[in-house]
Amino acid sequence: MSGVKIAGARVVITGAGSGIGRATALRCSRLGAEEVVCVDIDAEAAEATAETCEGAAAAWRCDVSDAQAVSELAEGIEERHGPVDVLVNNAGVGVGGPFLETSVEDWDWLISINLDGVAYGCHAFGPGMVERGHGQVVNIASAAAFLMTRDMAAYCASKAAVVAFSRCLRADWSGTGVGVSAICPGVINTPIPGNSRMVGAMRDKQEQLERTFRYGHSPDLVAKAIVKAAEKDHGVVPVGVEAEVAYRLVPFVPGPIQGLMARTPLGRFV
């Protein structure tokens, strides 16, 4: 596999209405993508991103937690725009707080977007890519995939699953001409704290968490990593110094110390 050049490619990005998705759409547009298809559950946000792109762009509304909707999205884009070269599964949400204070509905909601949405996207767009023998799927995970915390059980589980799924799919599609990448950002200045559900003691920390994330890395840093992963067919890519350090060192940290790190409440940092 050699990846897909963004210049001249048709790129589909979920969660493109804000944050990392929006930054990726704008970067791909600047790099000369043939067309950027901005997908978001918020139709107005998707349209706003598409209108800001420098080149050809389109906006679609889709709830990625709905398998049928994602399937219809893939069919619609193929019919109206043409074959997709790069798919960026970026849409995501969060749940923070003690696990037993979250509801089963909270769990289902998060998993349906963070994990199922990624799988649905791959299942809907993958057949066309594999049949053509050309394409790149970039799944957005998180440093939370390998840096555990007691206050983010559902989120960490979903992002670890995205990395595992991406690695399996990369092996499954090896030799087909379609690559699969997993991007693991650290703390990024995005609206995800505002799109998260906080429970227990974390409920009173939501505004502080949002302020903390404003000091995070620029979403464009992740967009740059996404483009590079797509073009170079990279496997797992940590983004940000904290993500890099965690990815490289956590496997070598003794279990008891990892346990201590996980037991430290997230609320102490906000």
C-alpha atoms as one frame of an Amber mdcrd trajectory, in Angstrom:
protein
   0.000   0.000   0.000   1.223   3.497  -0.759  -1.572   5.741   0.471  -3.630
   8.270  -1.480  -2.538  11.755  -2.493  -5.043  14.330  -1.278  -4.530  16.493
  -4.355  -7.090  15.284  -6.867  -8.841  12.981  -4.367 -12.472  12.891  -3.280
 -12.452  13.045   0.533 -15.391  12.275   2.819 -15.156  13.525   6.413 -17.667
  12.811   9.180 -18.035  15.249  12.055 -16.887  17.936   9.626 -18.979  20.685
  11.164 -16.381  21.654  13.762 -13.044  20.858  15.381 -10.813  18.239  13.791
 -13.301  17.442  11.031 -13.604  21.069   9.970  -9.820  21.579  10.080  -9.307
  18.454   7.975 -11.836  19.598   5.390 -10.148  22.988   5.060  -6.661  21.467
   4.837  -7.706  18.949   2.189  -9.357  21.731   0.220  -6.202  23.857   0.362
  -4.138  20.902  -0.824  -6.189  20.570  -3.972  -8.649  17.795  -3.230 -10.955
  17.230  -6.190 -13.869  17.479  -3.776 -14.379  17.523  -0.028 -17.646  16.054
   1.217 -18.469  17.443   4.656 -20.727  15.182   6.730 -22.221  16.085  10.088
 -25.357  15.437  12.122 -25.701  19.239  12.184 -26.580  20.073   8.583 -25.952
  23.816   9.020 -22.494  23.193  10.480 -21.618  20.865   7.595 -22.803  23.480
   5.116 -20.789  26.206   6.836 -17.620  24.128   6.556 -18.287  23.316   2.909
 -18.814  27.008   2.119 -15.477  27.856   3.758 -13.517  25.335   1.697 -11.411
  26.832  -1.073 -12.200  24.212  -3.705 -15.167  22.040  -4.598 -17.083  20.934
  -1.529 -20.461  19.534  -0.603 -22.412  19.061   2.626 -24.442  16.061   3.755
 -26.326  15.434   6.964 -25.934  11.998   8.523 -26.258  10.407  11.951 -23.323
   7.976  11.924 -24.927   5.902  14.693 -27.612   4.861  12.187 -26.274   2.036
  10.010 -28.950   2.484   7.364 -28.310   6.224   7.181 -24.571   5.636   6.685
 -25.271   3.065   3.974 -27.560   5.540   2.190 -24.899   8.237   2.621 -22.294
   6.096   0.854 -24.711   5.248  -1.960 -25.777   8.872  -2.336 -22.252  10.241
  -2.448 -21.194   7.595  -4.975 -24.179   8.435  -7.218 -24.032  12.230  -6.957
 -20.317  12.886  -6.592 -18.404   9.804  -7.674 -15.977   7.279  -6.160 -14.531
   8.082  -2.747 -10.750   7.988  -2.381 -10.348   8.898   1.305 -12.773   8.359
   4.175 -12.126  10.087   7.504 -14.295   8.626  10.286 -14.027  11.521  12.722
 -17.419  12.014  14.404 -17.165  11.469  18.157 -18.600  12.301  21.580 -17.629
  11.758  25.211 -18.973  10.584  28.557 -17.158  11.519  31.747 -17.605  10.460
  35.357 -17.816   7.291  37.485 -19.017   4.309  35.478 -21.819   3.327  37.861
 -23.213   6.855  37.701 -23.568   6.642  33.938 -26.623   4.986  32.436 -26.755
   2.154  29.955 -28.237   4.702  27.564 -25.117   6.873  28.005 -22.953   3.869
  27.118 -25.053   2.944  24.083 -25.061   6.547  22.865 -21.272   6.881  23.025
 -20.475   3.463  21.569 -22.994   3.963  18.759 -21.098   7.050  17.572 -17.463
   6.480  18.552 -17.198   2.811  17.583 -20.273   1.712  15.651 -20.149   4.864
  13.529 -16.588   4.019  12.510 -17.517   0.426  11.663 -20.609   1.532   9.734
 -18.513   3.960   7.699 -15.958   1.290   6.848 -18.705  -1.206   5.983 -20.526
   1.267   3.735 -17.592   2.859   1.900 -15.135  -0.055   2.077 -16.628  -2.307
  -0.634 -16.266   0.340  -3.323 -12.680   1.093  -2.328 -11.694  -2.579  -2.211
 -13.396  -3.278  -5.539 -11.477  -0.420  -7.160  -8.267  -1.457  -5.412  -7.680
   2.110  -4.252  -8.425   4.128  -1.125  -7.522   5.090   2.404  -9.647   4.968
   5.547  -8.543   7.167   8.447 -10.260   6.438  11.771  -9.960   8.991  14.562
  -9.228   7.368  17.917  -7.513   9.116  20.850  -4.567   8.948  23.218  -7.262
   7.690  25.609  -6.929   4.411  23.699  -3.736   3.687  25.633  -3.899   6.161
  28.537  -6.631   4.956  30.863  -8.528   7.006  33.460 -11.229   6.108  35.964
 -13.477   8.942  34.806 -13.623   7.925  31.136 -14.317   4.203  31.056 -16.725
   4.319  28.115 -14.646   6.807  26.136 -11.356   4.948  26.678 -13.014   1.643
  25.807 -14.455   3.053  22.574 -11.175   4.589  21.432  -9.121   1.506  22.311
 -11.638  -0.482  20.277 -11.215   1.896  17.318  -7.452   1.278  17.361  -7.944
  -2.499  17.591 -10.574  -2.441  14.851  -8.342  -0.322  12.597  -5.393  -2.661
  13.050  -7.548  -5.688  12.252  -9.075  -4.006   9.213  -5.630  -2.921   8.018
  -4.559  -6.568   8.083  -7.841  -7.737   6.537  -7.489  -5.353   3.597  -3.754
  -5.853   3.165  -2.983  -6.390  -0.493  -6.257  -4.854  -1.702  -4.841  -1.395
  -2.337  -6.869   0.074   0.536  -5.040   1.280   3.636  -6.367   1.882   7.143
  -4.955   4.362   9.657  -5.830   5.182  13.274  -5.078   8.701  14.544  -4.675
   9.156  18.315  -4.778  12.843  19.287  -3.941  14.118  22.759  -5.627  17.238
  24.158  -7.000  19.204  21.201  -8.886  22.485  21.191 -12.220  21.130  19.935
 -15.866  21.365  21.063 -15.931  17.730  22.275 -16.202  18.671  25.990 -19.392
  20.536  25.128 -20.639  17.530  23.165 -20.002  15.191  26.088 -22.222  13.970
  28.895 -20.780  14.496  32.371 -22.097  12.629  35.397 -21.411  12.621  39.132
 -18.696  14.965  40.315 -17.645  15.572  36.720 -20.953  17.292  35.990 -19.745
  20.394  37.824 -16.421  20.274  35.945 -17.769  20.564  32.404 -17.156  24.300
  32.013 -13.671  23.947  33.485 -12.972  21.050  31.116 -14.061  23.159  28.162
 -11.706  25.944  29.281  -8.834  23.458  29.689  -9.334  22.104  26.162  -9.018
  25.621  24.769  -5.330  25.410  25.722  -4.938  22.196  23.752  -3.263  21.736
  20.394  -4.794  23.242  17.293  -7.199  20.953  15.391  -5.070  21.666  12.340
  -2.214  19.710  13.944  -4.447  16.643  13.796  -5.622  17.525  10.285  -1.996
  17.597   9.194  -1.449  14.139  10.708  -4.584  12.838   8.994  -3.378  14.034
   5.600   0.068  12.539   6.142  -1.408   9.225   7.293  -3.666   9.113   4.231
  -0.839   9.874   1.840   1.784   7.633   3.480  -0.552   4.849   4.676   0.605
   5.104   8.270  -0.838   2.673  10.811  -1.266   4.114  14.320  -0.372   7.803
  14.652  -0.223   9.629  18.023  -0.651  13.416  17.743   0.700  15.866  20.322
   3.629  15.460  22.678   1.455  13.972  25.447   0.049  11.399  23.037   3.519
  10.607  21.665   4.961  10.089  25.152   2.034   7.928  26.253   2.129   5.811
  23.095   5.871   5.197  23.349   6.237   4.778  27.113   3.001   3.394  28.595
   3.671  -0.181  27.380   6.870  -0.144  29.430   5.381   1.402  32.582   4.924
  -1.180  35.385   1.336  -2.286  35.956   1.041  -0.811  39.473   2.078   2.623
  38.202  -0.359   2.401  35.299  -3.046   1.521  37.834  -2.139   4.546  39.950
  -2.322   6.796  36.896  -5.732   5.396  35.984  -7.035   5.918  39.507  -6.162
   9.624  39.512  -9.477  11.471  39.056  -9.693  13.506  35.880 -11.282  16.261
  37.925  -7.948  16.992  39.599  -6.644  18.399  36.324  -9.515  20.769  35.600
